[in-house]
Amino acid sequence: MSAVAYSVDPPMKEPLAIAYRKKHEITLIANSLGPGTVCYAEGKNAVIVFSEDVITADLLNLLAEAGVKYIASCSVNRSHIDQLAAAQCNIRLGNVPTASLIGFLESERPMTIALEMINNLDKWQADR
C-alpha cells in the first residue's frame, strides 16, 4: 500500500521507518496536511496523520479526489477528523486503540503508535 505520513516530527520518524519494514511504500514529510499539501497524497492509497492535523470536510473531499481511501490517525481518538464527511467520501478511518498503549513507557509509545499504524495499513491492504 502506498501512503504519505504528514506532520512527522523527529521522535516519530525513526519508529515509522523501522515499523513499516518495507512492506508498504510510505513517504514521511514534516509538513502538516492542508489544502496546499494534499498534492503529496496524489495517487496514494492512504494518509497517516497526527492529532494536530485537523481534517475538515473540504480537506476530505480533496483527499478523495486525490485517490485516498484510508486515513490512519496516530492518536487514540478521531475527533480531529470530520467522521461524517469521511464516510460520505468513502474514506475509511483507523486510529490507535487506547488499550495498545497500556503498560508501555512514554519512551516506548512512538514505536507502539508506529506499529499500530502499520497494522492498520496491513489490514486495509488485506481488505479487512
N, C-alpha and C positions, 0 to 999 in steps of 0.2 A: 504494500500500500504506500502511496506517496502522500506526504504530509509536510506542512510547514508549521514550525513552532514559533509563535510570536512572544515577545517580551521575555526572552530567555536571558536571565541575569547570570553572572559568573557562577554562583553556587549551584545553579541547575544545569549549566552547560555540560559539565563532565558526566553527571549521573545520566542525563538523557542520552549522551553519546555512547556511554557504556551499556545502558539498558536495551537499546534497540538492536544491538548485536548484528547490525547489517541485515536484519530481517525485513526492514522497511526502508524506503527512501525518504529520509527526514532532513529538511533544511531548517537549521537553527538560526534565528535572527533576533537581534536585540530590540528591534522596532516593535511598538505596540500595534495591535490590529486596529485599523481605522480605514476610512474611505480612501486615503492616499496610499495605503499599504496592502489593500486587497489584491493588488496585482501579483504579489508574491504567492497567492493561493491559486492563481490561474492554473488550471489543469491538475490540481492536487485533489486527492480524494478526501483529505481531512485537514483540519487545522487543530493545533494544540494551543490553548490559551491559558492565561492565569486570571485570578480573580480581579486584577487591576484592569483587565480588558473588558469594558462594558460593550456587550454585543446587542445592539438595537435591531429593531425590525428592518430598518433601512440597510444596515450592515449585513444582516442575514440575507436579504434579497440580493445584495451584491455578491455575497459568497455563493449563493445558489447559482447565480448567473455565471460565476467563475467555475462551476462544476463541483463545488464542495458538497459532500454528502454527510459528513460527520464532523462534530466538534467535540474534542476531548478537553475538559477543563481540569487543570491541575489544582483543583480546590475541592473541598468536601461538599460544597453546595453549588447550585447553578443559578443563584439569584442575580448574578451579573449578566445573565443571558435571557433575552426575551423568549421564554419557552414556548409560548403560544405561536409566535411568529416562526420559530424554528420548525414547529410541527407543520405549519402552513407551507413552509418552504421544503418540506420533506427532508429536513436535516436532523439526523439522529444525534443525541447528546449523551455524553459519558462524563463521569467525574470520579473523584477518589472517594471510595467508601470510608466513612469515619472509622469503621472497625479495622480497616487495614493499617491505620496509624497507631492503634493502641499497642502499647508496650515497646515502642521504638523511641530511642533518644532523639532529641531535637537534631543532633548532628546526622542521624540516620534517615531523617524524613525526606531529604531531597531524593535519595536513591529509591526509597519506598514509593514516593509520588511518581518518579520516572517509570518504575516497573509497572505501576497501575496504568499509566498512560499507554505503555506498550501493550499491556494486557487488553486494553480497550481496542487498540488497532488490530491486534491478533483476532479478537472476537469478530470485529467488523469484517476483516478480510475473510474469515471463515463463514461470514454471513449468519452470525448468531446474535 
